[in-house]
Amino acid sequence: MKKVSFAEFGGPEVLHLIDAEEPHPAPGEIRIAVRAAGVNPVDWRVREGQVLGAHPIELPSGVGLDASGVVDEVGEGVDGIEVGDRVFGEGSSTYAEFSVLSAWARMPEGLTFEEAAGYPSVVETALRVIREAGVRSGQTLLVSGASGGVGSAVLQIARDRGIKVIGTAGAANQDYLRSMGAVATTYGEGWVERVRELGRVDAALDLAGSGVIRGLVELTGDARKVISIADLDAPRFGVRFSGVAGSVPEALAEAVGLISRGKLHIPVEKSYGLAEAAAAHIDSQAGHTRGRRVLVV
């Protein structure tokens, strides 16, 4: 089978499409014929060797956590899923023609494989950081870097829970944020004052790692009310860096419910072929994403 792999840490140029042996599921796992794989910032952070504590790997290594596809092998002890089922979920080395998943759910009706591949990690992350921020119905959550995949999920989940959201993004994404139910403003010089004029901030999320931690702490008045998933220096300011996933099966179940109720939709901004994985990483690292990027197999 074809698989994206890297044999050394480095830039996107270390990614190569290679011929590899097909994986097979261990007990409690399933294998899918991959139709699409989600491209997440953690993928290029792993490729660069940034997050080895949370994601230890051995080289050479495959790439990717999220995927959608058709079940073609079921591991021992797995019930409720059959060969031929359309699923999306989280596993390992998902930039490939076949991948083993450790957490999955059946795809909701009406969702394409490309769309489905964009949900697993971002929904788990969105649910986790909202919970860790401790924000409740009637309160206001500030989301810095709100137009990407996690931001798109946060805005919609928060709206469904009665939480007001102020989102920052580039000028081109202001209408996009408003369509997700957020009060939108731009980042850049003067952003703290622009947010302050919009009202009280009860908690804040840093989703882009663009040097905003001090401002978020200033706006909330308490570093414990700020959560970052993107700035590895956040703990120096007393801010929690959230990098350890919670229950992916629970997150997928909640995602299915939200999607089925029409409360969650994360658009795919751009699709790439497996051979274009390096280009997908370059675009992901550049930021300014609206929704998700996926590889199509």
C-alpha positions, -999 to +999 in steps of 0.1 A: +000+000+000+010+037-003+017+056+029+032+090+038+063+085+061+093+104+074+127+090+085+140+122+103+125+152+120+124+183+100+105+204+075+078+193+051+105+180+027+111+150+050+077+136+041+078+109+014+051+087-002+064+051+001+053+015-004+046-001+030+032-033+045-005-031+053-013-028+090-038-051+107-059-045+138-050-057+172-078-067+196-102-038+202-092-021+169-105-019+133-089-014+100-103+009+073-097+015+037-090+052+040-110+075+019-098+108+035-074+118+063-076+150+084-046+173+084-040+187+120-014+211+134-002+182+157+008+163+125+035+188+116+044+194+152+051+156+154+070+158+121+092+185+136+098+167+168+081+193+189+057+172+210+075+140+216+064+140+253+027+137+243+033+118+210+064+096+214+073+079+181+100+057+165+115+067+132+107+060+105+071+070+112+038+074+095+018+106+098-018+114+108-044+107+135-078+113+118-094+094+090-127+083+074-132+052+053-148+018+050-142-009+075-124-039+060-110-057+090-124-060+125-101-069+155-109-095+181-134-084+207-149-056+186-187-056+185-213-034+168-193-027+137-190-048+105-169-049+074-184-024+049-195+001+075-186+038+068-168+052+098-147+081+110-123+081+139-088+084+153-059+060+149-023+061+136-005+067+103-038+077+087-020+093+057-022+060+039-044+037+019-052+015+049-051+025+086-059+010+120-083+030+141-085+028+179-117+050+182-145+053+157-181+060+151-204+054+121-206+084+098-238+105+101-261+105+071-253+132+046-216+136+056-190+130+029-158+111+036-138+144+031-160+162+057-159+133+081-121+131+082-120+167+095-140+160+127-124+135+152-094+153+168-108+188+164-141+180+181-123+161+210-100+191+214-129+216+213-149+197+239-118+194+261-107+230+261-143+243+267-145+220+297-110+230+309-118+267+306-148+261+329-171+284+309-208+281+313-241+291+297-245+329+299-208+336+301-184+349+274-156+329+259-128+346+239-113+325+211-081+336+196-075+321+162-111+311+158-115+303+121-096+270+119-109+235+126-109+236+164-121+272+164-150+263+141-160+235+164-156+256+196-178+284+182-207+260+173-205+239+205-204+270+226-234+285+208-253+252+214-245+255+251-256+291+254-221+305+257-214+338+240-182+338+219-159+366+208-137+353+180-105+368+166-093+360+130-080+377+100-100+403+081-110+378+054-126+355+080-148+380+099-180+370+081-171+333+085-169+338+123-203+356+123-218+327+104-207+304+132-225+326+158-195+346+171-190+383+177-160+388+154-130+411+155-095+411+139-062+403+156-031+424+151-022+457+167-048+470+191-067+437+193-069+437+232-087+471+231-110+459+204-120+429+224-123+449+256-149+472+239-170+442+231-176+434+268-165+412+297-144+381+290-149+352+314-125+327+298-102+326+268-087+300+244-055+304+224-058+282+193-032+297+171-001+303+192+005+337+178+020+354+209-014+364+225-011+348+259-003+381+278-033+398+262-056+369+270-045+369+307-050+407+308-086+404+294-097+376+317-078+389+347-068+353+357-042+330+340-062+300+352-091+311+329-069+308+298-062+276+279-037+272+250-033+244+226-007+261+204+018+280+225+043+257+242+055+287+263+020+292+278+030+276+312+056+304+318+026+328+321+006+305+344-015+293+315-024+257+311-012+240+278-038+214+269-022+186+249-035+154+264-066+140+247-096+129+267-121+102+256-122+101+218-151+077+217-172+100+238-162+130+217-171+111+185-205+102+200-212+139+209-200+149+174-225+125+158-253+140+179-244+176+171-240+169+134-273+149+132-291+178+149-276+203+125-256+220+152-221+213+139-206+216+104-169+221+098-163+229+061-133+216+042-113+245+029-090+224+007-083+188-003-050+173-014-038+139-027-015+117-006+015+128-027+007+164-017+011+159+021+040+182+022+020+210+005-008+204+030+016+208+059+030+240+044-005+255+041-015+243+076+016+259+092+009+291+074-024+295+093-054+316+082-073+283+077-111+285+074-123+251+085-103+220+076-077+206+052-078+169+043-059+144+022-081+124-002-071+088-009 
